Amino acid sequence: QALLTESGGGLVKPGDSLTLSCEVSPGTFNLYVLGWFRQAPGKEREFVAAISWGGGSKEYGEPVEGRFGIRRDNAKEAVYLEMVALKPEDTAVYYCAARRDYSISRFRQDYVVWGQGTQVTVSS
């Protein structure tokens, strides 16, 4: 069973940038599509971004398109979410997730391994 560990969350001001990291337990990284989801208080968990096992395909949720970037580093067995121009509505717990398939999915039910989440708060 793969383990995912997120880090990098925190309190930032509107317009700031922040990068989240997710480390995947050794030996399982290359088998998964990796994604980021987020959940704000009182709301459903929503798709943020995902990247294919080779890194050549990426997809983004509409609210973050053009502001967030996902990338992976196979050597470090990690995936990153680079966020710029943050807005208060980006405030949420951000979760890293892994899928045992080569195709990207935007649906949370297609991801079988989840991290514990990291809080991102955007406030002035």
Disulfide bonds with the S-S distance in Angstrom:
Cys22-Cys96 2.14
